[in-house]
C-alpha cells in the first residue's frame, strides 16, 4: 500500500511547477535528493546509534555518497537544463528552484571530487575523535583532526574564491551573501551594549547568578516525560512525523517533510539544560515540518539559511521558553514529573530559567551573554582561516579571550575549546549564524506580540496554534524560494535589526 501511494503521489501533477523544463529538472534532481536523504540517515545514526568502530566504513560511505551527489549535480545534461532555461518566463517558485540550483552548481563546480571525498571522510573521523577528546578531556586526541579540517577549510575558500579574505567564502556557504564586514558590523552594534548590560544586571542582582535548582538532581526517565509532554503541547507530532533521541550535542535533522528528528541531552541535574535544549530543537524541527508539501523532494524544501533556521529555534527557546507565561504553562507539567519542583513557585522557576552570570559553556549561557560566546568563536575562526593560527595555539587563545570577554577562565578542555562539536563537522563560518538567529528571533518576537492578539495569554494557556501558523505564514512556507535577506524584507518590511534584541534585553532584565 505504501508503495502504491508513493507512486500515486509522484505521478500526481504539482501545480506549483508548471514549466516543462522545471519538471525535467526536478525529475533529475530527485536522485540528488535521495543521496542527501541517505546521508542524513547515516549522519543521524552515527551520532545516536552507531558503535564506535563503525566509523571507518561509515566515513568511506559518506565520502563516496558525497562524490556521487556531486557527479549527478555536474552531469552535463542536468547543467544544460539549469543554465539554458528562460528564467524570466518562470513563476516565483520556479525562479527559486533555479536560484538555489545555480548556487549549488557554483559550489559543486568549485570542489574537485577528491576534495569532496576527503572532506567527508575527514569530518566523519573528526567527529568521533571530538567525542572521545571531550569525554577524556584531552585536546591532543582532536588536535591533529582540527589542523586537517582547517587546512581543508582554507582550500575550500580558495576553491570558492573571495574578494577580500578567505573567511568570507566560508561565511557565504552557511549564510548566503554574508561577509566578514557584515558580521563585524553586527557585533559592533551589540558587544558593548551587552557587556554594559551584563555589568548592570550583576550589580542590581534582580536576576540571580545562581539558583538551587541548578544543583538539583533528576531521574532521566522523569525528565524524558517532561520533554515529551512539553513537545506534544507545542505541536510536535511525535511518532507520526517526528521523534526524539539522545546525543552528546543536541541537534535536529530532517530526512524529509514527514521524518524530522531531534535529540536532547540528560545530564541528571539542572533540568533547564534538557528542557531548553528540547524546546530549542523543536523550533528547528517546526521549520522543517511546516514546509509547503508541494516542495517535497525539491531544491527549495527546507530552511533558507542557517541564520534564519536558528531564529526559529531561538524564538521558541528565548521568546517562549524563558518567558513568564511559558513558565506558568509548564509549571503543572514540571510538578507532575519532577516532585521537587513543588517546593518552588512559578516566579522561582522564572528566575531559575533566567539566571545571569559569565558562563563558560555557550549552550548554557543566558540570553545576555550568549552572543559574547559567538563573538569569541568568530575571532578565533578568523585567526585560523585568515592568519594561519594552528590548533595547538587555540586552547590558550580561547582561555584568554574568554577571560577578556566574560571574566571567566576554563579549567578544562571540555569546558573550553572542546565544548562545541561544530569544528569536527568542518563547519567553519557557521557560528555567526547563531547570532544572526538570536537577533532575528527577538525581532520576530516583537512583531508576533504586536500582531497576534493576546500573545502572552495564548502561551500561558498552552495554545500555540496561532503562533505556529504565524511562523508558517511569515517564514516556513517559503522554503528556500527567496534569499534570506529578501525573505526577511518581504515578511517584516525591514532587514534584520540588532536594536530589537538589545531593546528586549534591556526591557526584560533592567526595566
C-alpha positions in Angstrom: 0.0 0.0 0.0 2.8 2.4 0.9 4.5 1.8 -2.5 1.2 2.4 -4.4 0.6 5.6 -2.5 4.2 6.7 -3.2 3.9 6.2 -6.9 0.4 7.8 -7.0 1.9 10.9 -5.3 4.9 11.0 -7.7 2.6 10.7 -10.7 0.3 13.5 -9.4 0.9 16.9 -11.1 2.4 19.6 -8.9 0.5 22.7 -9.6 3.3 24.9 -8.3 5.7 23.7 -11.0 4.2 24.3 -14.5 7.2 24.9 -16.7 8.2 21.7 -18.6 11.9 22.4 -18.2 11.4 22.8 -14.5 9.6 19.5 -14.3 12.5 17.8 -16.1 15.0 19.4 -13.7 13.0 18.2 -10.7 12.8 14.7 -12.0 16.6 14.5 -12.4 17.1 16.3 -9.1 15.2 13.5 -7.2 18.3 11.3 -7.3 20.5 14.0 -5.8 17.8 14.5 -3.1 17.8 10.7 -2.5 21.5 10.7 -1.8 21.1 13.6 0.6 18.3 11.7 2.3 20.6 8.7 2.8 23.4 10.8 4.1 21.1 12.4 6.6 20.1 8.9 7.9 23.7 7.8 8.1 24.7 11.1 9.9 21.9 10.8 12.4 22.7 7.1 13.1 26.4 7.9 13.6 25.6 10.3 16.4 22.8 8.4 18.0 23.2 4.6 17.5 26.4 3.7 15.6 29.1 1.7 17.6 32.5 3.4 17.7 34.3 1.0 15.5 31.8 1.6 12.7 33.4 5.0 11.9 35.9 3.7 9.3 33.3 2.2 7.0 30.8 5.0 7.7 33.3 7.7 6.8 34.1 6.0 3.5 30.4 5.5 2.7 29.7 9.2 3.4 32.6 10.2 1.3 31.5 8.1 -1.7 27.9 9.4 -1.4 29.2 13.0 -1.4 31.1 12.3 -4.6 28.1 10.6 -6.2 25.9 13.6 -5.4 28.4 15.9 -6.9 28.7 13.8 -10.1 24.9 14.0 -10.5 24.8 17.7 -9.9 27.5 18.2 -12.6 26.0 15.9 -15.1 26.3 17.9 -18.4 22.6 17.3 -19.4 21.4 18.5 -15.9 23.7 21.5 -16.0 22.4 22.4 -19.5 18.8 22.3 -18.4 19.6 24.7 -15.5 21.7 27.1 -17.4 19.6 27.4 -20.6 16.2 27.8 -19.0 14.3 31.0 -19.8 14.5 32.5 -16.2 12.1 35.4 -16.8 9.3 33.0 -18.0 9.2 31.2 -14.7 6.9 31.9 -11.7 8.3 32.9 -8.3 8.6 29.4 -7.0 10.3 28.1 -10.2 12.7 31.0 -10.1 13.6 29.9 -6.5 14.4 26.4 -7.8 16.8 27.8 -10.4 18.4 30.3 -7.9 19.1 27.5 -5.5 20.4 25.1 -8.1 22.7 27.7 -9.8 24.2 28.4 -6.4 24.6 24.7 -5.7 26.2 24.3 -9.1 28.7 27.0 -8.4 29.7 25.3 -5.2 29.8 21.8 -6.7 32.0 23.1 -9.6 34.4 24.7 -7.2 35.3 21.5 -5.4 37.3 18.6 -7.0 35.8 15.2 -6.3 38.9 14.1 -4.4 38.4 17.1 -2.1 34.8 16.3 -1.5 35.6 12.8 -0.6 38.5 13.9 1.7 36.4 16.4 3.5 33.6 14.0 4.1 35.9 11.2 5.4 37.9 13.7 7.5 34.9 15.2 9.2 33.4 11.8 9.9 36.6 10.7 11.7 37.0 14.0 13.4 33.5 13.8 14.9 34.3 10.6 16.6 37.7 11.9 17.8 36.0 15.0 19.2 33.6 12.9 21.2 36.4 10.9 22.7 38.5 14.0 23.3 35.7 15.7 25.1 34.9 12.7 27.2 38.5 12.2 28.3 39.2 16.0 28.5 42.2 15.5 26.2 42.6 18.1 23.4 45.6 16.2 21.9 43.1 13.5 20.6 41.4 16.1 18.5 44.3 18.5 17.7 45.6 16.9 14.5 42.0 16.4 13.2 41.3 20.1 13.7 44.5 21.1 11.9 43.4 18.9 9.0 39.9 20.4 8.9 41.3 24.0 9.0 43.7 23.1 6.1 40.7 21.8 4.2 38.6 24.9 5.1 41.3 27.1 3.6 41.4 25.1 0.5 37.6 25.3 0.3 37.9 29.1 0.5 40.4 29.1 -2.3 38.3 26.9 -4.5 35.2 29.1 -3.9 37.0 32.4 -4.4 36.6 35.6 -2.4 37.1 39.4 -2.8 38.7 40.4 0.5 39.6 37.5 2.8 39.2 33.7 2.8 36.8 33.7 5.7 34.2 35.5 3.5 33.9 32.4 1.3 33.2 30.2 4.2 30.6 32.5 5.8 28.7 32.6 2.5 28.4 28.8 2.5 26.2 29.0 5.5 24.5 32.3 5.1 24.1 33.4 1.5 25.7 36.8 0.9 27.2 37.1 4.4 30.7 38.7 4.7 33.2 39.3 7.5 32.4 43.0 7.2 28.7 42.2 7.8 29.5 40.2 10.9 31.8 42.8 12.3 29.2 45.5 11.9 26.6 43.3 13.6 28.9 42.6 16.5 30.0 46.2 16.8 26.3 47.1 17.5 25.8 44.6 20.3 29.1 43.8 22.0 29.5 47.0 24.1 25.8 47.3 25.0 25.7 43.6 26.1 28.9 43.9 28.2 27.5 47.1 29.8 24.1 45.4 30.4 25.8 42.4 32.0 27.7 44.6 34.4 24.5 46.4 35.4 22.4 43.2 35.8 25.1 41.7 38.0 25.3 44.9 40.1 21.5 45.1 40.5 21.0 41.4 41.5 17.4 41.3 40.4 18.2 38.2 38.4 20.3 35.7 40.3 23.8 34.4 39.3 22.9 31.0 40.7 19.8 29.1 41.7 19.4 26.0 43.9 17.6 24.1 41.1 20.9 24.1 39.1 22.3 21.6 41.6 19.1 19.5 41.9 19.3 16.0 40.5 16.6 14.4 38.5 15.7 11.0 37.2 16.3 10.7 33.4 13.0 8.9 32.8 11.1 11.6 34.6 12.7 14.4 32.6 12.0 12.5 29.4 8.3 12.5 30.3 8.5 16.3 30.9 10.1 16.8 27.5 7.6 14.6 25.7 4.6 16.3 27.3 6.0 19.8 26.5 6.7 18.8 22.9 3.2 17.4 22.4 1.7 20.6 23.8 3.9 22.7 21.5 2.7 20.7 18.5 5.5 18.3 17.8 3.9 15.2 16.0 5.8 12.5 18.0 5.5 9.1 16.4 3.8 10.4 13.3 6.3 12.6 11.6 9.0 13.0 14.2 10.9 11.5 17.1 13.3 12.5 19.9 16.5 10.7 20.9 19.7 11.4 22.9 23.0 12.7 21.7 26.2 14.3 23.1 25.3 17.6 21.4 21.5 18.2 20.8 20.7 18.6 17.1 17.8 18.4 14.6 17.9 16.5 11.3 15.3 16.2 8.6 15.2 13.2 6.3 12.1 14.7 4.5 8.9 16.6 5.2 7.4 13.7 7.1 10.5 12.5 9.0 12.1 15.1 11.2 14.1 14.1 14.3 15.5 16.0 17.3 17.9 14.9 20.1 18.3 16.3 23.6 20.6 15.5 26.5 20.2 14.5 30.1 22.9 15.5 32.5 21.0 14.3 35.5 20.9 17.7 37.2 19.9 21.3 36.4 16.8 20.3 34.3 16.6 23.6 32.4 19.5 22.4 30.2 17.5 19.5 28.9 14.2 21.4 28.8 15.5 24.4 26.9 17.6 22.2 24.5 14.4 20.3 23.7 12.4 23.5 23.1 15.2 24.9 21.0 15.4 21.9 18.8 11.6 21.9 18.5 11.9 25.3 16.8 14.3 23.9 14.2 12.0 20.9 13.7 8.9 23.0 13.3 10.6 25.0 10.4 11.0 21.7 8.5 7.6 20.3 9.4 5.7 23.4 8.2 7.2 23.5 4.8 5.0 23.6 1.7 4.2 20.0 0.8 4.4 20.8 -2.9 8.2 21.5 -2.3 8.8 17.9 -1.1 12.0 16.4 -2.6 12.8 19.6 -4.5 15.8 22.0 -4.1 13.6 24.6 -2.3 12.4 22.4 0.6 13.9 23.3 4.0 15.3 26.3 5.7 16.7 29.1 3.5 19.8 29.6 5.7 21.3 28.7 9.0 20.7 32.1 10.4 17.0 32.0 9.6 16.9 28.4 10.9 18.5 29.5 14.1 16.0 32.3 14.5 13.2 29.7 14.7 14.9 27.7 17.5 15.9 30.8 19.4 12.4 32.2 19.1 11.0 29.1 20.9 13.8 28.8 23.4 14.1 32.5 24.4 10.9 34.4 23.4 8.7 31.5 24.5 10.7 29.1 26.7 12.3 31.6 29.0 9.1 33.8 29.4 6.9 34.0 32.5 3.8 32.9 30.5 5.6 29.7 29.4 6.7 29.1 33.0 3.1 29.3 34.2 2.0 26.9 31.4 4.8 24.4 32.1 4.6 24.6 35.9 1.9 21.8 36.4 3.8 19.5 34.0 7.1 20.0 35.8 5.4 19.4 39.2 3.8 16.2 37.9 7.0 14.6 36.8 9.7 16.3 39.0 8.4 16.2 42.6 11.0 18.7 43.9 9.5 21.5 41.7 6.6 21.7 44.2 8.9 23.4 46.6 9.3 26.3 44.2 6.8 29.0 42.9 6.5 29.9 39.2 8.3 33.1 40.0 11.2 31.0 41.3 11.3 28.9 38.2 11.3 32.1 36.0 14.4 33.3 37.8 15.9 29.8 37.5 15.4 29.9 33.7 16.9 33.3 33.5 20.0 33.3 35.8 22.6 35.7 34.5 26.3 35.2 35.0 29.5 34.9 33.0 29.2 31.2 31.8 31.9 29.0 30.3 29.5 27.0 28.2 27.8 28.5 25.2 24.8 26.2 25.2 24.2 27.0 28.9 24.7 30.7 28.5 22.0 33.3 29.4 20.4 35.4 26.7 22.6 38.3 28.0 26.0 36.5 27.5 25.2 34.1 24.6 26.3 36.4 21.8 29.6 37.1 23.5 30.4 33.4 23.2 29.7 33.7 19.4 32.0 36.7 19.1 34.8 34.7 20.8 34.5 31.9 18.2 34.2 34.4 15.4 37.5 35.9 16.4 39.3 32.5 16.6 37.9 31.3 13.3 39.2 34.5 11.6 42.6 33.8 13.1 42.6 30.2 12.0 41.5 30.9 8.4 42.9 34.3 7.6 46.1 34.2 9.7 47.0 30.5 9.9 46.9 30.0 13.6 47.4 26.4 14.5 45.2 24.1 16.6 48.0 23.8 19.3 47.6 27.6 19.9 43.9 27.6 20.3 43.3 26.4 23.9 45.3 29.3 25.4 43.8 31.8 22.9 40.4 30.5 23.8 41.0 30.9 27.5 42.5 34.4 27.2 39.6 35.6 25.1 37.0 34.1 27.4 38.7 35.8 30.3 38.7 39.1 28.4 35.1 38.8 27.2 33.4 37.4 30.2 35.9 37.4 33.1 36.0 33.7 33.5 38.6 31.1 32.5 38.1 27.4 31.7 39.8 24.9 33.9 39.4 22.0 31.4 39.4 21.5 27.7 35.8 20.2 27.9 34.6 23.5 29.3 36.7 25.4 26.8 38.0 24.6 23.3 36.3 21.2 23.2 32.8 22.2 24.2 31.4 22.5 20.6 31.0 19.8 18.0 30.9 22.2 15.0 34.6 22.3 14.1 34.7 18.5 13.9 31.9 18.7 11.3 34.1 21.1 9.2 31.5 23.9 9.7 34.0 26.8 9.8 32.0 30.1 9.3 28.9 28.6 11.0 29.0 30.2 14.4 28.0 33.8 13.3 24.7 32.4 12.1 23.8 31.7 15.8 23.9 35.4 16.5 22.0 36.2 13.3 19.3 33.8 14.5 19.3 35.1 18.1 18.9 38.7 16.9 16.2 37.9 14.4 14.3 35.8 17.0 13.9 38.9 19.1 12.7 40.9 16.1 10.2 38.2 15.2 9.1 38.2 18.9 8.4 41.9 18.8 6.3 41.6 15.7 4.5 38.5 16.9 3.5 40.1 20.2 2.2 43.1 18.3 0.3 41.2 15.6 -1.1 38.2 17.5 -3.9 39.1 19.8 -3.4 38.0 23.4 0.0 36.5 22.6 1.1 36.0 26.2 -2.3 34.6 27.2 -2.0 32.0 24.4 1.4 30.9 25.7 0.2 30.7 29.3 -2.8 28.6 28.3 -0.6 26.2 26.2 -2.4 27.2 23.0 0.4 27.5 20.5 -1.5 27.0 17.2 -1.7 30.7 16.2 2.0 31.2 16.9 2.8 28.2 14.8 0.6 29.5 12.0 2.2 32.9 12.3 5.7 31.5 11.8 4.4 29.3 8.9 3.0 32.3 7.1 5.9 34.6 7.8 8.8 32.2 7.3 8.3 28.5 6.9 6.0 28.2 3.9 8.5 30.0 1.6 11.2 27.3 2.0 14.2 28.5 0.0 12.3 30.4 -2.7 13.9 33.7 -1.6 17.4 34.5 -0.4 17.4 35.1 3.4 17.7 38.9 3.3 14.8 39.1 0.7 12.7 36.8 2.8 13.1 39.0 5.9 12.3 42.1 4.0 9.2 40.6 2.3 7.7 39.3 5.6 8.7 42.0 8.0 9.3 45.1 5.9 12.8 45.6 7.1 16.2 43.9 7.4 17.4 42.2 10.5 17.9 44.9 13.1 20.1 44.3 16.2 18.2 47.0 18.1 15.2 44.7 18.7 17.4 42.3 20.6 19.2 45.0 22.7 15.8 46.6 23.5 14.5 43.1 24.5 17.4 42.5 26.9 17.2 46.0 28.4 13.5 45.8 28.9 13.5 42.3 30.4 16.5 42.5 32.7 16.9 46.2 33.5 13.5 47.8 33.5 
